[in-house]
Amino acid sequence: MTIISLNVYIAIVALLLTFLASKKAAVFHTWFDSFLQNFCGALFIFSGFVKAVDPMGTAFKMEEYFKEFELTARGSMFSFMADLFPFLLRYAVGFSVFMIVLEIVIGIALLIGTRKKLVSWLFFLIMVFFTILTGYTYLTGYVPPGVNFFEFSQWGDWDKTLMRVQNCGCFGDFLKLDPRTSFLKDIFLMIPALIFLFRYKKWHELFSPMIRGGISVISIAGLFLFCLSNYVWNEPMIDFRPFTNGKDVKTTKEQEMEAQGKVSIVAWKLRNKGTGEIKDVPDADYMANLASYPKSDWEVLDQIKSEPAIPITKISDFVLYGLDGSEVTDDILGEPRSRLMINCPKLYFKSKTAMVTRQDTVFAYDTTWIGDKRDSFALSQKVVEVKTVEEKKNVYEWDEKYIAILKDKILPLVDSLKADQVEAFLVAGGAGEEALQELKAYLNLSMPVYSADDILLKTIMRSNPGLLLWRNGKIIHKWHHQRLPEPNELRRDFLDWNAPLIH
């Protein structure tokens, strides 16, 4: 689906709603105002819903923005605001849920015509907020590395690779929009936002004031619980991410890697060191006239490549490493037997350096000849000294609640399936080899422990920790730690090789 086809569908729905409102509304003024009211309301409800099924995804996107806003603020006249963003970063999930619920409730309020003046201002303000986000996303493409966003005189030509945030997340993972398209979309929606401020009295009204108020209250409570259900108690109800249940990760990764391998260079982005001029030179012209672009005068900024034959997803980044640094991806994806993966995008712990006392034993070795011919000897050792040695070591204090989920819920389920020849492995992100070794020892794990990119693991699952069942490079099923199956249920529904994949 594209943004154009989406808007066509929304417009059709808005026309139908406007027709019904003209027949049934308690108050109806004009088709223009009612259509605009229904179009924006339906768009907000849809946009909010595709984010409500995965509030964590929106929270991760807001974290990206808060980090970039902090860096931008610290290097500008707005440095007094820089400390606000780390605060917001800590509450990114709560902020995400609030914004999603607000967006959908505004959409519902538009459809039924309640609290017209308040809703018109809320719509305007939230559109200002969205426009700032998408505008920042798009406009940072003009900002070279090392240049602050507010240093306008140093902006250069627009380059997609320069953007600080690559996607605004307007429609979650349902629809990825080009940053320019996102920005233009919000600029367009600012038109009805301004119209509403002056013409909100022309909105239609459905039902009585009491019913409209009741719908608003019930919507807020219901949407809040719905958002929580999609990350606190379960995985997203609808999964728009590439790692869905039943996904053949092995085959998809191979196809994406092959497509990337066939990408060709179509042009070169060059910058003149003397004048600062930036221009794109077609590959054929550049190669035929290399002497015209000496390295002393020109530098290569980027290679402009053709688009892959198929869309590239996060599956291309699926790479797992052993604790020794060796890659184990092919071993995992090539395993034909059922394997359980404990997914830990972020480990919760505190570490500090402390002096640790240990006993260091010093041995002496001696040889003793054996036999009359002295043709062989035995090596003997004896303790010479036992010393107490103090050394610095990182001491890890693990979060008790996080460890309890692993010890009391996930690991018992994993252990119960060993008789079925179902082995398991743990994958963690954002932690070094030492921390993973300490975790393995703390939990007394006999299973392999691997590391991976934390963003990759967050994309695979929102539950932290969570459990996945793999077979033949496919994700058979994913379970939130609050919705783990009983061992017999897992055996019956998921370990039968001929059983259908359950989505």
Order of alpha helices (4+ residues) and beta strands (2+ residues): alpha-alpha-alpha-alpha-alpha-alpha-alpha-alpha-alpha-beta-beta-alpha-beta-alpha-beta-beta-beta-alpha-alpha-beta-alpha-beta-alpha-beta-beta-alpha
